[in-house]
Amino acid sequence: MNDEDLRLAPRTKASDLLAWAAAEGRTPVTEAPLRSVLALLELGEGRMHDGWPELTSPAVEHLLYERLYLYVQPAPDEDPLAYGAAVRLLIDHQRAAKRLNAKRQERLHAEAEWQGEVAAGLLRRADLVTWPRLYALLLHAHGVDVADEAAVRDWLAAFRELAEEERLAAFAALAPAGWLDEPDEQGWSPARVLSVGMATDGARRLLEQGLMRRSYRNLAELTALGRPMPDELAGDFGEFEDAAAEAALALYGEWTVPGLPRLLVEEFPELAPEPGQAEIDAYVAQLPEE
């Protein structure tokens, strides 16, 4: 696969934005949340200008209120408010680049501030986690070196040996230990596990679609240069879908724990089940009638 042709993964201008902030004497923003924010904005449906996302009220709300909690899991030493701060820094940069007027800058700044606080709260809700986020929390809570993929794999292998009741108890223990807010009265029931799997499947598919849309947008550049279409698009479309799935897992890992989403899909799917329609129908069928 020629990644230069497909250009699936976002190539954010985080380094440029950090350099601008330093030159302007701005309050530093952590790089990881900044890269996450820029990548998710780029993979949204908004327009891009010279590598920068066009900032609008819907785009900011969509990012902080609807997408962020699907994908990112701050490490214990990371401030969840950093995502809102990253958006505000981007707003100021775009104002300095004359892409926003003063009125829009002020309005977007206010929206990003309160929505960033909302986003920080959403990241603590047990009913909104996905499997990569949940296992990232477990790894941190159990003191696993998340920079060591072998250590992550070993911990997952040991966790797989536990009975289902013990694994559910480990999920539930995250709330009293302060890692998540308390779930609703159902706790970690089969319905909760089902919803986490469904949310994870949907989140990954959205990410794959965003990556493919981005790649298609960049094909216009190849066409303008008279270059041929990449083999993955000229031939079997399945190859392009596979490439997007691989890129999505890698990106999901950057936002949670590197390599974790891939391990959960490829080596430990029983720890992170993503139910199909048959499983969903079977669960609904056994619910008591109202």
N, C-alpha and C positions, 0 to 999 in steps of 0.2 A: 504493500500500500504506500502510495506517495502522499505523505501528509501535506506536503507543500501544495499539492494540487487539491486535495479534498478540503483542507483547512477546516477540519471539524472543530477542534478545540479553540475556545476563545483566546485571543492574544491581546489581553487587556493592556492598557497604558498605566498600570499601577505604578511602575517605576517613575514614569514621567510626572504623575500626580504627586507622588511622595517628594520628588525633587522640587517641584513647584512649591509645595507646602513648606519645605525646609527653607527655600530661598525667600519666601514671604514671611518667614517667622511664625508660621501657623502652629497651633498645638498639634503634636504628632498624632497620627492615627495608625493603629496597628496594621501591618501589611496584609496578614491573612484575611481579616474581615473586609479590607478594601478590595482585595482581589476577588473575593466571593461576590461582593456587591457589584463590581464592574462586570464580572462574568455573567451573573444572573440578569443584569440589565441588558447585556448584549444578546443573551439568548431569549429575551422576551420578544414581544412583537412590535416594539417601538423602533424608530428609525435610528440610524447611526450617521454621524458626521465626522469624517476624518479620524475614525477610530474611537470617537466618544459617543456615548448614548445620548439621545435627545431626552431631556428631562421634562416631564409633564406631571401634573398631579396624578392622573391615572397610573402612570408608570411607577411613580414612587409608592403609591398605595399598593399596587399589585406586587411589587417587590417585598415590601416590609410586612404587609398584612396577609398575603396569599401564598407567597413562594418561599420566603426565607425559612420558615419552620419545617418545610419539607426536606430541606437539604443540609443545613449547617448545624453543627454541634460545637459550640465553643469549648475549648479545653478549660480545665478548672482555673487556670491563671488568666483567662481571657474574659474581658468585660463584655457581656451581651449587648450593652449599649453602644459598643464600638461600631455596630452595623449602621445605626442611625447617624453616628458621627461621620462615618465614611460617606454616607449620602450627602450630608451637609457640606463636607469638604468638596465633593464633586460639584455641588451647586455653586459654591463660591468660585471654584475654578472656571466653571462655565460662564459665570457672570464676568470674571476677569477677561475671558476670551470673547466677550461681547455676544455670547449666544443667549443670554438672558438679560432682560432689563431689570431695573432695581425693584420694581413692583413684583415681578414674578419671582425674583430671588427671595424677597422677603416672605412671600406666600409659601413657596416651596420649602424654605428653611423652617418655617413654623410647622408645616405638615410633617416634614421629616423628623422634627424633634419629638412630637407627640406620638407619631406612628413608630418611631424607633423605640420608644418606651413600651408601646403595645407589643411590638415584635419581641422584645426581651421577655415579656410575660408569656407570650405564646410559646417561646422556646422552653418554658418550664412545665407546660401542660402535658400530662401523661396521655391524654386522649389525642394528642397531635403528633406523637413521635412516629418515626419510621424505623424499620429494623436497623439500618446503619447508625442512626442517631441513638437508638436505645442501647445497642451493643457498645457504641463508643462510650456512653455513660457508664456502663457496667465495667468496661476495661479500666477507665479512670478510677472508678470507685474501688476496684480491687487492686489498684496500684500496679497494673501491667505497664511495661515500657512500650507505649504505642508506636515508638519509632523503630521498634524491632519486630519485623513481620513474623519472624519465627516464634517470638514470645507471644504474639497475638494468636498465631495458629495453635500453639500449645494450649493456651488458655481456652480457646474455643473447643479444642478436642476434649479437654477435661470437663468443660461445661456440658458438652454433649452426652457425657456419661451419666449425668444427673437424671433423676426421674423428672418427669414433666412437672410434678407438683413442686419439686425443689427449684426448678428453673422459674416457675411462676412466682414462687416466694422471693427469689432473687430480684425479679422485676419489681415486686411490691415493696421490697426493702429500700429501693431508691428514694421513695418519698420520705419516710421517717429519717433517713440519713441526710436529707437536704438536697438531693440531686434533682428531684422533680417535685412538683406540687402533688398533693394527694389526688388520686383519680376519683371518679364518681363512686356511688355506692356499689356499683357492680364489681369494682376492683379489677383484678387481672383474671377475668372470666374468659371462656371460649370466644365470646363476642368481642372482647377487647383484642385478643390475639388475631381474630379474623380481620378486624378493622385495621390493625397495624399492617397486616399483610396486604390488604387492599390498598392502603395508602402508599405503601412502598412500591407496589407494582405501578400504580398511577403516577407517582413521582418520577420513577425511572423512565417510564414511557414519555412523559412530558419532556424530560431532559433529552432523551434521544431525538424526539421530534424537533426540539429547539436546535440541537446540533446539526440535524439534517437541513433545517431551514437555513441556518447560517452558511452551510456548505453550498447550498444552491445559490444563495445570494452572491457568493464569491465566484461562482462559475461565470458570472457576467464579465469578470475581469479576464478570465482565460479566453472567453469568446472574443472580447475586444482585441486581445493580443494575437488572435488567430491560432491559438493553441488547441489541440484536440481535447475532447472530454476525457476525464480520468477513466481508467479501465473499470473501476468499481461502479461507475455510472453508465459507461458505454456497454457493459456486458450484463452479467447477472446482478440484478438489483439487490439480491440477498447479501452480496458481498458488502454493499454500501450499508445495509442495515446492520450487518455484523460489526462493521467498523464503527458505526455510531453507537452501538451497544457497548463496545469496548471503551470508547472515549467517554461515555456516560459513567461507567463504573470507575474509571480513573478519576474523573472530575468529582464524583460523589465522595471518593476517598480523600481528595484534597480538602473537602469541606467537613469531614468527620475524622476518620483515622485512615491514613494511607494504606491501601490494599484491603481494608476491611470489607467494603461492599463486594469486591470480587470474591473474597473468601466465602462470604455468606452465600453468594449465588452459586459458585462453582464447587466448593468443598463442603459446605455446611448448610445445605438448603433446608434440612430438617430443623435447624435452629431458627430459621427465618422464613417460615412458610408463606407463600403468596398464593392464596386460594384461587382456583379457577371457578367457572360458573357452576360446575357440578358440586364443588365443596360448599359454595355459597347457598345453592338450592337445598342441599342436604341439611345445612344448619337452619335455614329458614323453616324447613318442613318439620323440624322437631321442636320448634317454638310453640308454647301453648297458645291456643286461639283466644283472642280477646272476647 
